């Protein structure tokens, strides 16, 4: 597979037009992620990779599809996800990764704030108890996220704090000075971010995810950014809808066990 330089990526974006995921915008803009093609003159397979998510579009009958999947597997050291943007490569993915592939559903939502009530979002942040406080991810918290497994995804797409400070954004909820929940940018694109929300297991079902998500959306509104939300499961979709996001469609994605 051949890497595509940032200046050339826009010419191939139409191959990913069936995909609402903001990670496509992140990679095409060059903010986060990479793009690859199988042939410089007449490409038939197109790949975008952002952290642990790979998007594949193109001709499943192309001779290069198996080489493409072999290449994708080398991009990841741990378990990862593959989305076949136009569905046509799904059969090749299921066959190639047989025994390691696990299909599941994700849920796309509309990339807009127009249905949201800022006052309701603010009220969500005020419902958490006095033992909790909010903090934007600064250098110290960025390094803590990098070193802590449960919140590593908050900064997974950023190699350095300088990169995160320039294009990323995150809000953590602290208890006794320690993060217990948060919402952050999984990736960034011009004018927005893709939201990642996680609550530490021992602090779930306390309304912290709703509060963190509300705080991040309010911060995005203040900065003129859009917060895109692609729900990983039905609980995430329910939370997104409660904050004002509108459901678009359900789609198939594959979790790949790293051999």
Phi and psi in degrees as GROMACS dihedral restraints (atoms count N, CA, C in turn):
[ dihedral_restraints ]
;  ai    aj    ak    al  type     phi  dphi    fc
    3     4     5     6     1  -107.4    20    10
    4     5     6     7     1   125.0    20    10
    6     7     8     9     1   -67.2    20    10
    7     8     9    10     1   143.5    20    10
    9    10    11    12     1  -105.2    20    10
   10    11    12    13     1   125.0    20    10
   12    13    14    15     1   -67.8    20    10
   13    14    15    16     1   157.0    20    10
   15    16    17    18     1   -55.4    20    10
   16    17    18    19     1   -43.3    20    10
   18    19    20    21     1   -63.9    20    10
   19    20    21    22     1   -19.7    20    10
   21    22    23    24     1   -99.2    20    10
   22    23    24    25     1    -7.6    20    10
   24    25    26    27     1   -69.6    20    10
   25    26    27    28     1   -32.6    20    10
   27    28    29    30     1   -61.4    20    10
   28    29    30    31     1   -28.5    20    10
   30    31    32    33     1   -67.2    20    10
   31    32    33    34     1   -18.0    20    10
   33    34    35    36     1  -107.2    20    10
   34    35    36    37     1     2.1    20    10
   36    37    38    39     1   -64.1    20    10
   37    38    39    40     1   -26.5    20    10
   39    40    41    42     1   -64.2    20    10
   40    41    42    43     1   -22.3    20    10
   42    43    44    45     1   -69.4    20    10
   43    44    45    46     1   -14.2    20    10
   45    46    47    48     1  -113.6    20    10
   46    47    48    49     1    19.8    20    10
   48    49    50    51     1   -67.3    20    10
   49    50    51    52     1   -20.0    20    10
   51    52    53    54     1   -81.9    20    10
   52    53    54    55     1     0.5    20    10
   54    55    56    57     1  -110.8    20    10
   55    56    57    58     1   123.1    20    10
   57    58    59    60     1   -83.2    20    10
   58    59    60    61     1   -13.4    20    10
   60    61    62    63     1   -59.8    20    10
   61    62    63    64     1   129.5    20    10
   63    64    65    66     1   -68.3    20    10
   64    65    66    67     1   -15.1    20    10
   66    67    68    69     1   -61.5    20    10
   67    68    69    70     1   -28.4    20    10
   69    70    71    72     1   -60.8    20    10
   70    71    72    73     1   -45.7    20    10
   72    73    74    75     1   -65.5    20    10
   73    74    75    76     1   -35.0    20    10
   75    76    77    78     1   -61.7    20    10
   76    77    78    79     1   -45.8    20    10
   78    79    80    81     1   -72.4    20    10
   79    80    81    82     1   -43.2    20    10
   81    82    83    84     1   -62.7    20    10
   82    83    84    85     1   -36.3    20    10
   84    85    86    87     1   -75.9    20    10
   85    86    87    88     1   -19.6    20    10
   87    88    89    90     1    87.6    20    10
   88    89    90    91     1     1.8    20    10
   90    91    92    93     1   -69.1    20    10
   91    92    93    94     1   -45.0    20    10
   93    94    95    96     1  -143.9    20    10
   94    95    96    97     1   139.5    20    10
   96    97    98    99     1    93.3    20    10
   97    98    99   100     1   174.8    20    10
   99   100   101   102     1  -135.2    20    10
  100   101   102   103     1   160.8    20    10
  102   103   104   105     1  -126.7    20    10
  103   104   105   106     1   144.7    20    10
  105   106   107   108     1  -137.6    20    10
  106   107   108   109     1   152.5    20    10
  108   109   110   111     1  -132.4    20    10
  109   110   111   112     1   160.0    20    10
  111   112   113   114     1   -86.6    20    10
  112   113   114   115     1   -20.3    20    10
  114   115   116   117     1  -151.9    20    10
  115   116   117   118     1   129.0    20    10
  117   118   119   120     1   -69.8    20    10
  118   119   120   121     1   -33.4    20    10
  120   121   122   123     1   -84.8    20    10
  121   122   123   124     1   -48.6    20    10
  123   124   125   126     1  -134.3    20    10
  124   125   126   127     1    74.8    20    10
  126   127   128   129     1   -66.5    20    10
  127   128   129   130     1   139.6    20    10
  129   130   131   132     1  -121.7    20    10
  130   131   132   133     1   -18.1    20    10
  132   133   134   135     1  -123.8    20    10
  133   134   135   136     1   134.0    20    10
  135   136   137   138     1  -128.6    20    10
  136   137   138   139     1   133.0    20    10
  138   139   140   141     1  -130.6    20    10
  139   140   141   142     1   134.6    20    10
  141   142   143   144     1  -120.9    20    10
  142   143   144   145     1   134.3    20    10
  144   145   146   147     1  -127.8    20    10
  145   146   147   148     1   124.7    20    10
  147   148   149   150     1  -129.2    20    10
  148   149   150   151     1   107.3    20    10
  150   151   152   153     1    53.2    20    10
  151   152   153   154     1  -116.9    20    10
  153   154   155   156     1  -100.0    20    10
  154   155   156   157     1    25.1    20    10
  156   157   158   159     1  -125.2    20    10
  157   158   159   160     1   128.7    20    10
  159   160   161   162     1  -119.9    20    10
  160   161   162   163     1   134.1    20    10
  162   163   164   165     1  -114.4    20    10
  163   164   165   166     1   128.2    20    10
  165   166   167   168     1  -122.0    20    10
  166   167   168   169     1   133.1    20    10
  168   169   170   171     1  -134.5    20    10
  169   170   171   172     1   152.8    20    10
  171   172   173   174     1   135.7    20    10
  172   173   174   175     1  -165.8    20    10
  174   175   176   177     1   -87.1    20    10
  175   176   177   178     1   113.3    20    10
  177   178   179   180     1   -68.3    20    10
  178   179   180   181     1   -16.0    20    10
  180   181   182   183     1   -89.0    20    10
  181   182   183   184     1    -5.3    20    10
  183   184   185   186     1   -62.2    20    10
  184   185   186   187     1   139.2    20    10
  186   187   188   189     1   -60.4    20    10
  187   188   189   190     1   -24.7    20    10
  189   190   191   192     1   -84.3    20    10
  190   191   192   193     1    -1.4    20    10
  192   193   194   195     1   -62.9    20    10
  193   194   195   196     1   -40.6    20    10
  195   196   197   198     1   -68.6    20    10
  196   197   198   199     1   -40.1    20    10
  198   199   200   201     1   -63.4    20    10
  199   200   201   202     1   -35.6    20    10
  201   202   203   204     1   -61.4    20    10
  202   203   204   205     1   -47.0    20    10
  204   205   206   207     1   -67.6    20    10
  205   206   207   208     1   -36.2    20    10
  207   208   209   210     1   -60.9    20    10
  208   209   210   211     1   -42.3    20    10
  210   211   212   213     1   -64.9    20    10
  211   212   213   214     1   -45.9    20    10
  213   214   215   216     1   -56.0    20    10
  214   215   216   217     1   -40.7    20    10
  216   217   218   219     1   -63.5    20    10
  217   218   219   220     1   -29.3    20    10
  219   220   221   222     1   -76.9    20    10
  220   221   222   223     1   -13.7    20    10
  222   223   224   225     1   -76.8    20    10
  223   224   225   226     1   -13.2    20    10
  225   226   227   228     1  -124.9    20    10
  226   227   228   229     1   135.6    20    10
  228   229   230   231     1   -94.6    20    10
  229   230   231   232     1   -21.9    20    10
  231   232   233   234     1  -124.8    20    10
  232   233   234   235     1   179.7    20    10
  234   235   236   237     1   -54.0    20    10
  235   236   237   238     1   146.5    20    10
  237   238   239   240     1  -148.3    20    10
  238   239   240   241     1  -178.4    20    10
  240   241   242   243     1  -124.9    20    10
  241   242   243   244     1   143.8    20    10
  243   244   245   246     1  -124.6    20    10
  244   245   246   247     1   129.5    20    10
  246   247   248   249     1  -115.8    20    10
  247   248   249   250     1   123.9    20    10
  249   250   251   252     1   -88.0    20    10
  250   251   252   253     1   105.1    20    10
  252   253   254   255     1   -61.3    20    10
  253   254   255   256     1   -44.8    20    10
  255   256   257   258     1  -104.8    20    10
  256   257   258   259     1    15.7    20    10
  258   259   260   261     1    68.6    20    10
  259   260   261   262     1   -22.7    20    10
  261   262   263   264     1   -61.0    20    10
  262   263   264   265     1   -33.2    20    10
  264   265   266   267     1   -82.4    20    10
  265   266   267   268     1     4.4    20    10
  267   268   269   270     1   -58.3    20    10
  268   269   270   271     1   -42.9    20    10
  270   271   272   273     1   -61.0    20    10
  271   272   273   274     1   -40.6    20    10
  273   274   275   276     1   -65.4    20    10
  274   275   276   277     1   -40.6    20    10
  276   277   278   279     1   -64.0    20    10
  277   278   279   280     1   -46.5    20    10
  279   280   281   282     1   -63.7    20    10
  280   281   282   283     1   -36.9    20    10
  282   283   284   285     1   -74.5    20    10
  283   284   285   286     1   -47.2    20    10
  285   286   287   288     1   -64.6    20    10
  286   287   288   289     1   -41.1    20    10
  288   289   290   291     1   -99.1    20    10
  289   290   291   292     1    23.1    20    10
  291   292   293   294     1   -52.0    20    10
  292   293   294   295     1   129.8    20    10
  294   295   296   297     1    91.1    20    10
  295   296   297   298     1   -14.2    20    10
  297   298   299   300     1  -122.1    20    10
  298   299   300   301     1    -3.9    20    10
  300   301   302   303     1  -105.8    20    10
  301   302   303   304     1   136.7    20    10
  303   304   305   306     1  -134.7    20    10
  304   305   306   307     1   103.7    20    10
  306   307   308   309     1   -72.5    20    10
  307   308   309   310     1   144.1    20    10
  309   310   311   312     1  -152.3    20    10
  310   311   312   313     1   175.8    20    10
  312   313   314   315     1  -108.0    20    10
  313   314   315   316     1   143.0    20    10
  315   316   317   318     1  -123.9    20    10
  316   317   318   319     1   169.9    20    10
  318   319   320   321     1  -134.5    20    10
  319   320   321   322     1   118.6    20    10
  321   322   323   324     1   -83.8    20    10
  322   323   324   325     1   144.7    20    10
  324   325   326   327     1  -125.8    20    10
  325   326   327   328     1   162.5    20    10
  327   328   329   330     1   -72.1    20    10
  328   329   330   331     1   136.1    20    10
  330   331   332   333     1   -86.5    20    10
  331   332   333   334     1    77.7    20    10
  333   334   335   336     1  -161.8    20    10
  334   335   336   337     1   155.7    20    10
  336   337   338   339     1  -103.3    20    10
  337   338   339   340     1     3.7    20    10
  339   340   341   342     1   -66.3    20    10
  340   341   342   343     1   -16.7    20    10
  342   343   344   345     1   -98.3    20    10
  343   344   345   346     1     4.7    20    10
  345   346   347   348     1   -97.5    20    10
  346   347   348   349     1   148.7    20    10
  348   349   350   351     1  -110.3    20    10
  349   350   351   352     1   106.7    20    10
  351   352   353   354     1   -56.1    20    10
  352   353   354   355     1   -35.1    20    10
  354   355   356   357     1   -67.2    20    10
  355   356   357   358     1   -38.3    20    10
  357   358   359   360     1   -67.6    20    10
  358   359   360   361     1   -38.4    20    10
  360   361   362   363     1   -64.1    20    10
  361   362   363   364     1   -42.7    20    10
  363   364   365   366     1   -62.5    20    10
  364   365   366   367     1   -39.0    20    10
  366   367   368   369     1   -62.8    20    10
  367   368   369   370     1   -35.7    20    10
  369   370   371   372     1   -61.6    20    10
  370   371   372   373     1   -38.0    20    10
  372   373   374   375     1   -72.1    20    10
  373   374   375   376     1   -24.5    20    10
  375   376   377   378     1   -87.1    20    10
  376   377   378   379     1    -6.9    20    10
  378   379   380   381     1   -81.7    20    10
  379   380   381   382     1   -17.8    20    10
  381   382   383   384     1   -73.3    20    10
  382   383   384   385     1   151.7    20    10
  384   385   386   387     1   -68.4    20    10
  385   386   387   388     1   165.0    20    10
  387   388   389   390     1   -66.5    20    10
  388   389   390   391     1   -15.0    20    10
  390   391   392   393     1   -76.4    20    10
  391   392   393   394     1    -8.1    20    10
  393   394   395   396     1  -106.5    20    10
  394   395   396   397     1   149.8    20    10
  396   397   398   399     1  -138.1    20    10
  397   398   399   400     1   160.2    20    10
  399   400   401   402     1  -106.9    20    10
  400   401   402   403     1   145.4    20    10
  402   403   404   405     1  -148.8    20    10
  403   404   405   406     1   134.2    20    10
  405   406   407   408     1   -69.1    20    10
  406   407   408   409     1   147.1    20    10
  408   409   410   411     1   -69.5    20    10
  409   410   411   412     1   112.1    20    10
  411   412   413   414     1  -102.8    20    10
  412   413   414   415     1  -168.8    20    10
  414   415   416   417     1   -59.7    20    10
  415   416   417   418     1   -45.9    20    10
  417   418   419   420     1   -64.0    20    10
  418   419   420   421     1   -43.5    20    10
  420   421   422   423     1   -70.7    20    10
  421   422   423   424     1   -32.6    20    10
  423   424   425   426     1   -59.8    20    10
  424   425   426   427     1   -48.1    20    10
  426   427   428   429     1   -65.2    20    10
  427   428   429   430     1   -34.8    20    10
  429   430   431   432     1   -66.3    20    10
  430   431   432   433     1   -40.5    20    10
  432   433   434   435     1   -61.8    20    10
  433   434   435   436     1   -42.6    20    10
  435   436   437   438     1   -59.0    20    10
  436   437   438   439     1   -34.6    20    10
  438   439   440   441     1   -95.7    20    10
  439   440   441   442     1    -5.2    20    10
  441   442   443   444     1  -113.2    20    10
  442   443   444   445     1   120.3    20    10
  444   445   446   447     1   -58.5    20    10
  445   446   447   448     1   -45.6    20    10
  447   448   449   450     1   -68.7    20    10
  448   449   450   451     1   -22.4    20    10
  450   451   452   453     1  -118.8    20    10
  451   452   453   454     1    17.5    20    10
  453   454   455   456     1   -61.5    20    10
  454   455   456   457     1   -33.4    20    10
  456   457   458   459     1   -66.0    20    10
  457   458   459   460     1   -16.9    20    10
  459   460   461   462     1   -61.8    20    10
  460   461   462   463     1   -27.4    20    10
  462   463   464   465     1  -131.0    20    10
  463   464   465   466     1    18.9    20    10
  465   466   467   468     1   -60.5    20    10
  466   467   468   469     1   -28.8    20    10
  468   469   470   471     1   -91.6    20    10
  469   470   471   472     1     5.1    20    10
  471   472   473   474     1  -123.8    20    10
  472   473   474   475     1   122.8    20    10
  474   475   476   477     1   -75.9    20    10
  475   476   477   478     1   -33.1    20    10
  477   478   479   480     1  -133.5    20    10
  478   479   480   481     1   161.2    20    10
  480   481   482   483     1   -64.5    20    10
  481   482   483   484     1   -35.4    20    10
  483   484   485   486     1   -59.2    20    10
  484   485   486   487     1   -40.1    20    10
  486   487   488   489     1   -66.5    20    10
  487   488   489   490     1   -43.6    20    10
  489   490   491   492     1   -64.5    20    10
  490   491   492   493     1   -43.3    20    10
  492   493   494   495     1   -61.6    20    10
  493   494   495   496     1   -34.1    20    10
  495   496   497   498     1   -76.1    20    10
  496   497   498   499     1   -41.5    20    10
  498   499   500   501     1  -125.3    20    10
  499   500   501   502     1   -14.1    20    10
  501   502   503   504     1  -100.6    20    10
  502   503   504   505     1   177.4    20    10
  504   505   506   507     1  -165.3    20    10
  505   506   507   508     1   136.8    20    10
  507   508   509   510     1  -154.5    20    10
  508   509   510   511     1   149.6    20    10
  510   511   512   513     1  -124.8    20    10
  511   512   513   514     1   127.8    20    10
  513   514   515   516     1  -112.0    20    10
  514   515   516   517     1   148.9    20    10
  516   517   518   519     1  -103.3    20    10
  517   518   519   520     1   125.9    20    10
  519   520   521   522     1  -109.9    20    10
  520   521   522   523     1   147.1    20    10
  522   523   524   525     1  -132.1    20    10
  523   524   525   526     1   122.5    20    10
  525   526   527   528     1    54.2    20    10
  526   527   528   529     1    35.9    20    10
  528   529   530   531     1    81.5    20    10
  529   530   531   532     1    -2.8    20    10
  531   532   533   534     1  -108.2    20    10
  532   533   534   535     1   134.9    20    10
  534   535   536   537     1   -63.8    20    10
  535   536   537   538     1   134.7    20    10
  537   538   539   540     1  -126.1    20    10
  538   539   540   541     1   -11.6    20    10
  540   541   542   543     1  -163.0    20    10
  541   542   543   544     1   166.5    20    10
  543   544   545   546     1  -179.9    20    10
  544   545   546   547     1   168.7    20    10
  546   547   548   549     1  -139.8    20    10
  547   548   549   550     1   130.8    20    10
  549   550   551   552     1  -148.6    20    10
  550   551   552   553     1   177.1    20    10
  552   553   554   555     1   -86.6    20    10
  553   554   555   556     1   113.2    20    10
  555   556   557   558     1   -65.4    20    10
  556   557   558   559     1   -38.4    20    10
  558   559   560   561     1  -152.1    20    10
  559   560   561   562     1   169.0    20    10
  561   562   563   564     1  -125.0    20    10
  562   563   564   565     1   153.2    20    10
  564   565   566   567     1  -146.2    20    10
  565   566   567   568     1   164.7    20    10
  567   568   569   570     1   -56.7    20    10
  568   569   570   571     1   115.1    20    10
  570   571   572   573     1    89.2    20    10
  571   572   573   574     1     6.5    20    10
  573   574   575   576     1  -173.8    20    10
  574   575   576   577     1  -179.2    20    10
  576   577   578   579     1  -137.8    20    10
  577   578   579   580     1   160.2    20    10
  579   580   581   582     1   -99.9    20    10
  580   581   582   583     1   127.0    20    10
  582   583   584   585     1   -82.0    20    10
  583   584   585   586     1   137.3    20    10
  585   586   587   588     1  -124.1    20    10
  586   587   588   589     1   124.3    20    10
  588   589   590   591     1  -124.3    20    10
  589   590   591   592     1   130.9    20    10
  591   592   593   594     1  -144.2    20    10
  592   593   594   595     1   141.3    20    10
  594   595   596   597     1  -121.9    20    10
  595   596   597   598     1   136.0    20    10
  597   598   599   600     1   -58.2    20    10
  598   599   600   601     1   141.4    20    10
  600   601   602   603     1   -54.4    20    10
  601   602   603   604     1   -36.7    20    10
  603   604   605   606     1   -81.1    20    10
  604   605   606   607     1     1.5    20    10
  606   607   608   609     1  -125.2    20    10
  607   608   609   610     1    22.0    20    10
  609   610   611   612     1   -81.3    20    10
  610   611   612   613     1   163.6    20    10
  612   613   614   615     1    62.3    20    10
  613   614   615   616     1    35.0    20    10
  615   616   617   618     1  -123.5    20    10
  616   617   618   619     1     7.7    20    10
  618   619   620   621     1    80.8    20    10
  619   620   621   622     1    10.1    20    10
  621   622   623   624     1   -73.4    20    10
  622   623   624   625     1   -37.7    20    10
  624   625   626   627     1   -62.8    20    10
  625   626   627   628     1   -42.0    20    10
  627   628   629   630     1   -63.0    20    10
  628   629   630   631     1   -41.7    20    10
  630   631   632   633     1   -66.9    20    10
  631   632   633   634     1   -43.0    20    10
  633   634   635   636     1   -65.9    20    10
  634   635   636   637     1   -44.0    20    10
  636   637   638   639     1   -62.2    20    10
  637   638   639   640     1   -41.4    20    10
  639   640   641   642     1   -63.0    20    10
  640   641   642   643     1   -42.4    20    10
  642   643   644   645     1   -64.5    20    10
  643   644   645   646     1   -40.2    20    10
  645   646   647   648     1   -67.2    20    10
  646   647   648   649     1   -42.7    20    10
  648   649   650   651     1   -62.0    20    10
  649   650   651   652     1   -43.1    20    10
  651   652   653   654     1   -61.9    20    10
  652   653   654   655     1   -39.2    20    10
  654   655   656   657     1   -66.8    20    10
  655   656   657   658     1   -38.1    20    10
  657   658   659   660     1   -64.7    20    10
  658   659   660   661     1   -43.4    20    10
  660   661   662   663     1   -57.3    20    10
  661   662   663   664     1   -42.8    20    10
  663   664   665   666     1   -63.7    20    10
  664   665   666   667     1   -32.5    20    10
  666   667   668   669     1   -95.8    20    10
  667   668   669   670     1    -0.4    20    10
  669   670   671   672     1    74.5    20    10
  670   671   672   673     1    29.3    20    10
  672   673   674   675     1  -108.4    20    10
  673   674   675   676     1   153.7    20    10
  675   676   677   678     1   -99.4    20    10
  676   677   678   679     1   139.5    20    10
  678   679   680   681     1  -107.2    20    10
  679   680   681   682     1   104.0    20    10
  681   682   683   684     1   -80.1    20    10
  682   683   684   685     1   142.5    20    10
  684   685   686   687     1  -130.6    20    10
  685   686   687   688     1   112.3    20    10
  687   688   689   690     1  -110.3    20    10
  688   689   690   691     1   110.8    20    10
  690   691   692   693     1   -80.3    20    10
  691   692   693   694     1   130.0    20    10
  693   694   695   696     1   -79.4    20    10
  694   695   696   697     1   -16.9    20    10
  696   697   698   699     1  -163.1    20    10
  697   698   699   700     1   177.0    20    10
  699   700   701   702     1   -66.7    20    10
  700   701   702   703     1   -32.2    20    10
  702   703   704   705     1   -64.7    20    10
  703   704   705   706     1   -40.7    20    10
  705   706   707   708     1   -65.0    20    10
  706   707   708   709     1   -39.9    20    10
  708   709   710   711     1   -63.6    20    10
  709   710   711   712     1   -42.5    20    10
  711   712   713   714     1   -60.4    20    10
  712   713   714   715     1   -42.6    20    10
  714   715   716   717     1   -64.2    20    10
  715   716   717   718     1   -44.6    20    10
  717   718   719   720     1   -58.9    20    10
  718   719   720   721     1   -44.9    20    10
  720   721   722   723     1   -64.8    20    10
  721   722   723   724     1   -34.9    20    10
  723   724   725   726     1   -67.7    20    10
  724   725   726   727     1   -22.0    20    10
  726   727   728   729     1   -90.5    20    10
  727   728   729   730     1   -11.3    20    10
  729   730   731   732     1   118.5    20    10
  730   731   732   733     1     3.5    20    10
  732   733   734   735     1   -76.5    20    10
  733   734   735   736     1   151.7    20    10
  735   736   737   738     1  -110.4    20    10
  736   737   738   739     1   129.0    20    10
  738   739   740   741     1   -66.7    20    10
  739   740   741   742     1   136.3    20    10
  741   742   743   744     1  -106.0    20    10
  742   743   744   745     1   -58.9    20    10
  744   745   746   747     1  -165.2    20    10
  745   746   747   748     1   159.4    20    10
  747   748   749   750     1   -97.0    20    10
  748   749   750   751     1   144.2    20    10
  750   751   752   753     1  -143.5    20    10
  751   752   753   754     1   160.8    20    10
  753   754   755   756     1   -89.3    20    10
  754   755   756   757     1   142.1    20    10
  756   757   758   759     1  -142.4    20    10
  757   758   759   760     1   159.2    20    10
  759   760   761   762     1  -117.2    20    10
  760   761   762   763     1   130.4    20    10
  762   763   764   765     1   -92.0    20    10
  763   764   765   766     1   127.3    20    10
  765   766   767   768     1  -109.8    20    10
  766   767   768   769     1   121.7    20    10
  768   769   770   771     1   -72.3    20    10
  769   770   771   772     1   131.1    20    10
  771   772   773   774     1   -80.5    20    10
  772   773   774   775     1   118.9    20    10
